[in-house]
């Protein structure tokens, strides 16, 4: 399987961090490429983009100040296939990326992603009181996976909070 390139730059408004690439994303080489993933629809409906982008356009969002990476690089069918060792290694790599590129906001696409990164047992949706990397806002949003049981409008409302932070 193929790894997916990060889309990183200095001074990003928002760095979106997922668990890891899906098999479909690995095949296509783009973030959030599974047709069941609602990421691109959520960004548009939340007002973070002016139109619904396609996964193949992910690199173009760098121009808007949005970047993409994952806590674990290895593609899997489901996040529960990620090992503790992969999370441990991924946590350090991700922290290094955040320290190096210093985005204004890091949006963790899934509460579990943030919990694995921060080591915290729980986290509310939205802006976190304390960030792991100083001077970078940690923001927890629901996963955009089609498996998430939250209503789409509830998910969109959480992502809309990013508009005030970027």
C-alpha positions as CSV (number, residue, x, y, z in Angstrom):
1,X,0.0,0.0,0.0
2,X,1.1,3.5,-0.7
3,X,1.7,6.2,1.9
4,X,0.0,9.5,1.4
5,X,2.0,12.7,1.2
6,X,1.4,15.3,4.0
7,X,0.4,18.7,2.9
8,X,2.3,21.0,5.2
9,X,3.6,24.5,5.1
10,X,4.6,27.1,7.7
11,X,2.0,29.4,9.2
12,X,-1.0,27.3,8.3
13,X,-4.4,28.5,9.6
14,X,-5.5,24.9,10.3
15,X,-3.7,21.6,10.2
16,X,-6.2,18.8,10.0
17,X,-5.0,15.5,11.6
18,X,-6.7,12.2,11.0
19,X,-6.1,8.7,12.5
20,X,-4.5,7.3,9.3
21,X,-5.2,6.9,5.6
22,X,-8.0,4.6,4.5
23,X,-7.3,1.9,1.9
24,X,-9.1,4.0,-0.7
25,X,-7.0,7.1,0.2
26,X,-3.9,4.9,-0.2
27,X,-5.0,3.7,-3.6
28,X,-5.8,7.3,-4.8
29,X,-3.0,9.1,-3.0
30,X,-5.3,11.7,-1.4
31,X,-6.6,12.5,2.0
32,X,-10.2,11.6,2.9
33,X,-10.8,9.9,-0.5
34,X,-13.2,7.2,0.8
35,X,-16.6,8.0,-0.8
36,X,-18.2,7.3,2.6
37,X,-16.1,9.9,4.3
38,X,-17.9,13.3,4.7
39,X,-14.8,15.4,5.3
40,X,-15.1,17.6,2.1
41,X,-18.9,18.1,2.6
42,X,-18.4,19.1,6.2
43,X,-15.7,21.7,5.3
44,X,-18.0,23.2,2.8
45,X,-21.2,23.1,4.9
46,X,-19.2,24.6,7.9
47,X,-18.1,27.6,5.7
48,X,-14.5,26.6,5.8
49,X,-14.4,26.3,2.0
50,X,-16.4,28.2,-0.7
51,X,-17.3,25.0,-2.5
52,X,-17.2,21.2,-1.9
53,X,-13.7,20.1,-2.9
54,X,-12.8,16.6,-4.1
55,X,-10.2,14.5,-2.4
56,X,-8.0,14.8,-5.5
57,X,-7.8,18.6,-4.9
58,X,-6.4,18.2,-1.3
59,X,-3.1,19.9,-2.1
60,X,-4.9,23.0,-3.4
61,X,-6.1,23.7,0.1
62,X,-2.6,24.7,1.1
63,X,-3.3,27.9,-0.7
64,X,-6.2,28.6,1.8
65,X,-3.9,27.8,4.7
66,X,-5.2,24.3,5.3
67,X,-2.8,21.4,5.7
68,X,-3.2,17.6,6.2
69,X,-1.4,14.9,8.0
70,X,-2.2,11.8,10.1
71,X,-1.0,10.5,13.5
72,X,-0.2,7.2,11.8
73,X,1.0,6.9,8.2
74,X,0.1,3.3,7.5
75,X,-3.1,2.8,5.7
76,X,-5.7,0.4,7.2
77,X,-9.2,-0.6,6.7
78,X,-10.2,0.7,10.2
79,X,-8.5,2.7,12.9
80,X,-8.8,-0.2,15.3
81,X,-6.0,-1.9,13.3
82,X,-3.5,0.7,14.5
83,X,-1.1,-0.7,17.1
84,X,0.0,1.0,20.4
85,X,3.6,1.1,19.0
86,X,2.4,2.9,15.9
87,X,0.5,5.5,18.0
88,X,3.5,6.0,20.2
89,X,5.8,6.6,17.3
90,X,3.2,8.6,15.4
91,X,2.6,10.9,18.5
92,X,6.3,11.9,18.5
93,X,6.4,12.4,14.7
94,X,3.2,14.5,14.8
95,X,4.4,16.6,17.7
96,X,7.6,17.3,15.7
97,X,5.6,18.4,12.7
98,X,3.5,20.7,14.8
99,X,6.5,22.2,16.5
100,X,8.3,22.7,13.2
101,X,5.4,24.2,11.1
102,X,3.5,26.0,13.9
103,X,0.0,26.1,12.5
104,X,-2.4,28.4,14.2
105,X,-4.9,25.6,14.9
106,X,-4.5,21.8,14.9
107,X,-7.9,20.2,14.2
108,X,-8.0,16.6,15.3
109,X,-10.5,14.8,13.0
110,X,-11.8,12.4,15.7
111,X,-11.7,12.5,19.5
112,X,-9.6,9.3,19.5
113,X,-6.9,11.0,17.4
114,X,-6.5,13.8,20.0
115,X,-6.6,11.3,22.9
116,X,-3.8,9.3,21.3
117,X,-1.8,12.4,20.6
118,X,-2.3,14.2,24.0
119,X,-2.5,11.2,26.3
120,X,-5.6,12.6,27.8
121,X,-8.4,10.3,28.7
122,X,-11.2,12.7,27.7
123,X,-11.6,15.9,25.8
124,X,-14.6,18.1,25.0
125,X,-15.5,19.0,21.4
126,X,-13.9,22.2,20.2
127,X,-11.0,24.3,21.4
128,X,-9.0,22.6,24.2
129,X,-8.1,24.6,27.4
130,X,-4.5,23.5,27.2
131,X,-2.5,22.7,24.1
132,X,0.3,20.1,23.8
133,X,2.5,22.5,21.8
134,X,2.6,26.0,23.2
135,X,1.2,28.8,21.0
136,X,-0.8,26.3,18.9
137,X,-4.6,25.8,19.5
138,X,-5.7,22.2,19.8
139,X,-9.2,21.7,18.5
140,X,-11.1,18.4,18.7
141,X,-13.8,17.7,16.0
142,X,-15.8,14.6,15.3
143,X,-14.4,12.1,12.8
144,X,-15.8,12.7,9.3
145,X,-16.2,8.9,8.7
146,X,-19.5,7.7,7.6
147,X,-19.5,5.3,10.5
148,X,-19.9,8.2,13.0
149,X,-23.4,8.2,14.4
150,X,-23.7,11.9,15.1
151,X,-26.0,13.8,12.8
152,X,-24.2,15.7,10.1
153,X,-25.6,19.1,11.2
154,X,-24.2,18.5,14.7
155,X,-20.8,17.7,13.2
156,X,-20.9,20.8,11.0
157,X,-21.8,23.0,13.9
158,X,-18.6,21.9,15.7
159,X,-16.4,22.5,12.6
160,X,-18.0,26.0,12.3
161,X,-16.3,26.9,15.6
162,X,-13.0,26.8,13.6
163,X,-14.1,30.0,11.7
164,X,-13.5,32.1,14.8
165,X,-10.1,30.6,15.5
166,X,-8.4,30.6,12.1
